[in-house]
Amino acid sequence: MFMLIEWVEDPPTWDVLPVKKVIYGEIEVGNVCDVEYLEESSPARIIELGSRNTLLKALGKLERDRAGGPTTTSGPSGRGQREKRPPAPYSPGGTTSDNDECVPMKRKKKERESSSKKILMEYYVSVHIGPSTSITQHQYGSIKWFNAKKATKDLLLAVFGRSILASHSYTGKQSNAFRTKAAKPQLNPVKVSDIINYITKRFGVDQGEVKKAISEKCADQEKMEKRRTH
């Protein structure tokens, strides 16, 4: 099994690597894990899982979209988009024994692990929206708090994800406007209640405004999913 990943760095780069390269984190689409690459490890977001050939095609499209031209494959597993970082300088004083020479390697490894863990903490530390709902610190930071409507939709995406929003609705009941369509399952009412309470308290808006935004987001996500699959 292989994974298409986006390295958490600026500018973003991508690679296709075996899932066994994941050192820390759950191997699921959307998760950020600590990934080994060229004797190093760095945080990377999993974009897709599948066969190497399929993911290389997806990788090629990402690269063409960014560069505006064709790309070539290199490296045994991925494309080597992420350059290997130079080792940290180390100049021990005096003479060293064989055991002393192991110290800089151990030190560099600890420094890499410490740096990766600091970045990964942003993706695993929880921010509680309500008694039964939490998102990661990274997700919370990506929400646009311009107004109640935009914040509600971003928060829904962080809590439920695109596929759930596309296949569910706020009420779980059949729409009056579309009597011929079967009712979609209801979003988790406990989490929805936490979101409504959080937004109304933060923005001082009426619950009806938040509920409307929830229904709109589900409908919008369903349309986006249909366009994506057709």
N, C-alpha and C positions, 0 to 999 in steps of 0.2 A: 504494500500500500504506500502511495506517495501523497504528498501534500503540496499545494501551491501556497506560498507564504509571502507576506509583505513585511520586510524588516522595519522595525520601529526606529526610524532614523530619518534625517532630512538631508537630501531629498529621498523619497521612498524608492526602494528597489525590491525586486521580486526574485524568487527562486523556486525551483521544484526539487524537493528533497525527500528521502524516505522518512516515514513517520518515526522510525527508530532514532532519528536525530534529535527528537524532543527529549530534553533533559529534565524539564520541570514543567508541569501544567497538564491539563486535560486536553486530549487530542479531539477537539470538536471544532467545527467551522465557526469562526467568529472569536474564538478564544485566543488569547495572547500567551505564548509559551516561551520558555527559554530553549533556544535551538542551537545545537552544535554546528559549527561551520568552520572548516580550515583551522582546527585546533583551538577555536575560540567558541564562545557561546554568547548569544545576544537575544533580546526579546524580538519575537516576530508574531504577526497575526496570521492565523490560518484562514485562507480565503476559500479553499476548496480541497476536497479529498477525492482520490480516484487513481486511475492508472497513469503511469508516467507519460505515455504518448498523448493522452487526452489533456493532461495538465500542461504539457509543453505547448500545445496548441493555444490553450487559454493564456499562457504566459506570453507567447508570441504576440497575441492580440493586445495585451496590456502594453507591451513594449512598443508596438507599432503605433498605438494610440498616443503614447507619450512622445515618441521620437519622430513619428510621421514617416517611417520607412521600415524596410525589412530588417530582420536581425538574424544572427547566426547562433547556432548552438555550440556551447563549449562546456567542458567539465564532464565528469562521469555521471553526476546526478542532476545538478541544476545548471544554470547558465553562468554561475559565478558573477552575478551582478554586484554582490556585496564584496568589496575589496577587503583583503585581510589587513587588519590594523597592525602597525609596527609595534614590536615589543616595547615595554616600558624600559627606559634607560636604567641601567644598574651598574655601578662602579664600586665594587667592594674594595676596601683599603687593605694593603698588604697582601700576603699570600693566602691562598684558599685551598682547602682540602676538597676531595670529591664530595663530601657531605655538604660543605659550604656552598658548592656550585649548585646544589639542589634548592638552596634557599630562594634565589630569585624566581625560579620556576614556580615554587609553591606560593610565593608572594604574589606573582602575576595572576595565578589561578584564583587566589582568594580575592584579589582586587576585582577580577572579572565577575566572580560570583556575587560580590557585594554590589557592584554597579548594576548587574542584571536584576538582582533582587529588589533594589530600590525602584527601578522602573516597573518591575512586575507588581510591586506593592500597589501601584496606582490602579492596576487592573483587578486586584483581588480584595482590596480594602473596601468594606461595604459602607454605603451611605443609606441610612434608613429613611424611607419615604413615609412609612407608617408602621404599625405593629406587625404587619404580615408581609411587608414589601420592602425590598432593598435592591439597590443597584451598585455597581462598582464606582469607585471614585473617578475613574476615567470617563465612564458613561455620564456621570453627574456633571463633570466639567465640560462635556461636549453639548449639553443642552443649551439652547438659545432662550434666555429668559427675557426676551423682548416684551412679550405680552402673554396673557393667560392662554390664548389659543395655540400659539406656537409652542409654548412650554409644555402644554398638555400633550400635543402630538409627538414631540420629541421624547417626553417621558414615557408615553405609551410604547414607543419603539424600543426604548431601553429595557422596559419591563417585560414586554411580550415578544418582541421580535417581529419581523415582517410577515413570516408565514402564518403565524397565529392571528395577527391583525387582519390578514387577507381572508382567512377562512372562518372568522368569528364576527360577532356583532355585539353591540353594547347590551341590548335587551335579550337577545336569543329568541326573539319573536319574529313572526312573519311581517314583512314590511307592508304597510297599507298601499304604498305606491307600486309594489310589485307582487301582486297576489299570486301570480303564476310561479314565482320562485320559492323554493323551499326555504324554511327558516334556517339560519346558520346557528351553530352553537354559541352560547353566551360566553363572553370573556369572564375570567375568574372574578366573581363579584366582590370578593374580599379585597383583591388587589386594586380593582377599579375604585372601590370605596376609599382606599388609602390615597389613590391618586387624586380623586375629587376633593377630599378633605385637605390634602397638601396644597393643591392649586388655589382653592378658595381662600385658604388662610394666608397664603403668600401674596396673592394679588387682590384679595378683598372683593372677588367677583361672585356672582350668583352661581349656584350649582348647575342651573339650566344651561349656562354658557359653556361650562366644562363638559357636560353630558353631550351637548351638540358637537363639540370638537371631537369627542370620542367617536361618535357615530360617523362624522365626516372622515376621520382618519381611517376607520375600518373600510369605508366605501372607497376611499382613494387608494388604499393599499390593495384592495381587490382588483381595481382597474389596472393598477401597475403590474400586478401578477399576471393578469390575462394578457396584457401587451407583451410581457416578457416570454410567455410560453406559446404565443401564437405568431 
